[in-house]
């Protein structure tokens, strides 16, 4: 009668709350890997097994297994890092990882290349830096992202507080993490170890983000649960609730698609946790656990109906959502350079190419940031666009920071092109197992070529959102790029165009599975007409729609706003 | 599978099929037993016209005089080969000789010997080969009898780059004299170019034997039996097979400190056969660059024809194909020091400078010495002074039952920089730069002391760090195809897991398929404290001891200087710790294992 659960659901059921045989796998000296099933569980602990795909074939010939290593992701709600933490997490990068510190598109740190025998020590070091990796990946609520708005530090404080609360509330309760990584006493899992999640956790990953209009730097409509903070006269009134955003799709399968969140109402802060819990548990109970490719909340909504979901939610939480409050977004990018906040403190936004802080290719970005962390007294905020902000600098300390920023070539923001400053690239090869094409390593190859074209058309400073992705799963939120390349095979990409500049319109497939010369020639023609025909302050994506290069957006390409029947 | 390749001509054709059937799948030990059995039959049967008169191998009465014994102790097979050749020569001239391996020699017979020839190698810096440890101990000990009626001569084999060159042979030679025996001719000390010394020594031994035995006039028409020695077809050490190189595959990762190659060679149409445990001899060709460097240092013309010892080649061929260039010898250095009039070099050669000398020969090659201590040599003198090239032996890494016409090796490419110059090992460098499709001169070198148990239900414990793992790849392949019931336990070690786990994916598959039961790994540099195979053995002491007590065979392959000693000491310690033995008992325990053929080493 009942359709069998997907294999992954069985693994979760049998895992004794995420324990599985991870511990045994770590102790197996014959291989640098752990078992396939344990790998699925390891994600919940904040780590993925990967291998260096550059050397995979060569190692096979040498009768060596793939160069297995582990990616570890921290959980840093709202992307806030203290200088002390920075130094400790930098130490993790230099001691055990191979590719520096990587700022992710969910404003946290990732480390690559940690080998199995060092995994425990690395996890312990991350934990002793007063953070965790628990639920940084896996079918749970993950890193909660929050707007970085240093200009209004009081607002940022409010939002960050809620990001932290949401993060804490939805953190798994299993003792497995403590047992495996931190030498905790082994206990027999009790029945109620996960009161919220149960034995099977969520059907799929779940992402939350909080933003403060008019900035949409977290891409709030790409979240399963996006929260738009409504602040009036310095007081947090509450949040508009957007649900069902998500980026992932599969090439050639039109039943999978990116979707922007639907705005279903407004809640006051005191009702936020209850509302979020209602959304999460509804997804827990109704999400698809048979076919994993349809397990995200966006499909639950589209299969069961948004109206149905909202009324179920209200029944479950016992109150009605209020009508959506008005909001407006200007952009979804970051601010670069110095900016003075309302309290007189200074903040410096830095562009970090693909978020990679690494002493490589003659640069010393990691060292430079370490030197800054040694003298900085404020905080660091990581952004969802893979950049970072040095936050809360006194007037008198600005010069010293500037000197270090310049000494270590972290000052690219001063004269970079518009497109470079608005580019994001996912990790892809060589470490990501999903990558079909290059992304992070392709950015420095592609960008100079695009810049040359743009320069020819007088568009060097035009801000254009460029997003590179090695596969269609969407870590770099490619469906929200005015220009996006989504990898199909080595050297081949889908060219997608005409998202808007604020994260409120998805892009559209323009050319499928093409190579660099075709990409450059297609864009060259479009840049030419954009340069000639654009209106004042018209963004590239908007121009493409107006000039009918790309058709008018259909309803599913923009956020749906449910009109409250109670309004 | 290996076929028995005997000269069947002395047996009626009608019986040849039967004999073939009988011997087809038998291992060396069974064949040896049969040889004794047949010899016993022969001694009772009337001698046929072509049959030699031979005696039974059944132990003779203790007082029976032993007219002539050739006794050998051999690690790599060279001493055994020389001893066998001598024995054949003695036999072919009708002298009543027997050939005995040192660990099979009944030491109480020593006092009844009339003429004893000892051919024995010295390992590393003055150690006895594994099969002669007991004999050497007995002879040096207080229990050694007076030997007034014994006549003897000793031939040592060794490597003159070690200070205690042929030390074991020297000690035996002196000790026998001490015990009252008569030396019939002087100690021979053969360097890596064994034949240069061994041939004349054997010739002399042959002549001496005739005169000594005639004097004693105690000739009895008897000879003992030596194990049948399967001849490896048309090809041999002196007439090697030109094998095509099929694969030259690095198997350490690019980041490794080592460059280890998996080499596959074709034996197609050679009729060469081997068993797990055997070695492959490789005749290296010196690199052209190295030959050119030597010629340039000395200002000599490589095309010049040079005639030495009845052979004539262009000088570059002498150097490239017939002379050692990568290893130095004391005689050469002495001659060179005189020519160079170098006080510094002469000083290094003083007897009290053994440490400095060892350092010199282990780091310097011929060209380094020519560069640092210039001197002039004529082409003829140079060729005379340099040591003739010797083949290198590599433990075979494949089972012929699995790879059929192929033979696989695991070769560490010795390649390093010395004082700013690239240097490489003669054979490892040669193999590493040989391309697929090119040919390599090879021969099979038997190693009968390193054989899998005949009883396939026996467990085996294999200790093979580094390239020492090579024969165990052959063992595991062979045991898998035999369907052996016995369990297989491998200890492997190397510096780094990521880069140096030789044959990692094969071992993983073998574990998965039940062809390997246990694999314990020691990667010395992956943590602060260095961990070696012997540390892993100690961690598993209780189980290891239980396996051995239940009949397991223990094999050790690899570095002789440190690893094999440490493993040996660890086995003793395990016997003491787990078996409650005292140091003397544990030594007996291990000696007994070795005597039973259950503790075998292939170390170099």
Interface residues (C-beta under 8 A of the other chain):
Chain A: X29 X30 X31 X32 X55 X58 X59 X60 X61 X62 X63 X64 X65 X67 X115 X117
Chain B: X249 X250 X251 X252 X253 X254 X262 X497 X498 X501 X502 X503 X504 X505 X506 X507 X508 X511 X519 X521 X526 X527
